[in-house]
Every structure is written in C-alpha cells, then in structure tokens.
C-alpha cells in the first residue's frame, strides 16, 4: 500500500509556506527585492535557512511566488471596482456603480490609494530592480492593469462618452503615467501622504489627469462613491 502523508503534516507544511511568503512580502515592501534574501526571510519567519529551501528551491522561486500573489491581489481589486466578472466573485463589485467613465474614476482612485498606502510593495511590483525571472511577470502585471483600463475606455467610446481613440494605446499611456507619478524612478510618492483625508487631493489630481488623458469631461460625477473606495 503506497505511503500517504498524514493530513496534519500537509497542514503544517502549508502553514510554514504561508509564513515564509508573508515574511518575504513584508521584507520586499520594506527593502525591495534585494532585502528579501533567504537568510533574512528565514529570520523574519522564525525558521531555518534549510526550511526555506524545503519549500522553495531557490530565492528566485520564492520572490516569484511573492510577486504572483501580491500582483493577483492588486489586479483583482481593480477588476472588482471596474465591474469586471471574476470566477471567484461571479460579477464585478461595481457592476451597478455607473457608466464606464464613473468606473474609470473608481479604478484610478483605488489604484492611486493603494500605491500611496502600500508604496513600498507597489514600487517593487512596478519598477524596482528585480530578479530577471520576475520581468515576464512584471510585464504581465502591467498588461493586466492596462487591459482593465482599456476595457473601460472602449466602453466609454462605444457609449459616446469618450472621443474616438485606440483604447489599448490610451490605456497603456494612462497606466504608464500613473505609475510614473506615484511609483516611478523619480516618484512623488515619498513626499505624499499615505492615506486619510490628506491623501485625497492627490487622489483627485491623479483621477483628473486620467480623465484628461482619455478626453473625458472634467470630473463631476462619481467622486462621492470614489472617496469610499480604497
């Protein structure tokens, strides 16, 4: 009869793996990818270096797992407020939150607040020097953001709310502009408030920039809802 590992052992291994990923994520947020050495992650998780390698054969595999999880969470939140369906949710959280321009306001506002509140981690996801193995994932991460914005821009054009334009080109420009302002090589983020009312003028400015980028009218709707998204 083949050996079957007891469920309690599987649970213990899964919990240890989660602890390692959480510790690595915190280190990346504080010190970038270089700060998440195997030794540092082991110490932060209260485990031995050997235990790290039991779960992740290399540092590259560990940081790729951190990136995958963090990126998936950020994109899922943006998709939710944009009203996109998800296998986990069934429907978008903002499916009834207004027209495409309103939902673009919600998505950009959420993105901006997330960057300001979690700037270390978001900077690592978007632009920080990293392992070469992460670069393909980073391109995919930015592409997924672009695709959310492109879908909203396309819907706005089709509804006659936005001028005719290439949604993918406009969305790529929008994604790049927001990332550059908040998390780029010369970011404003460390001079900006993290959250609360102090951050709202910055959020509003970024949203208004986004609307100008796609040729929308000045923001007159949706802001009261957008203020509650973050």
Order of alpha helices (4+ residues) and beta strands (2+ residues): alpha-alpha-alpha-alpha-alpha-alpha-alpha-alpha-alpha-alpha
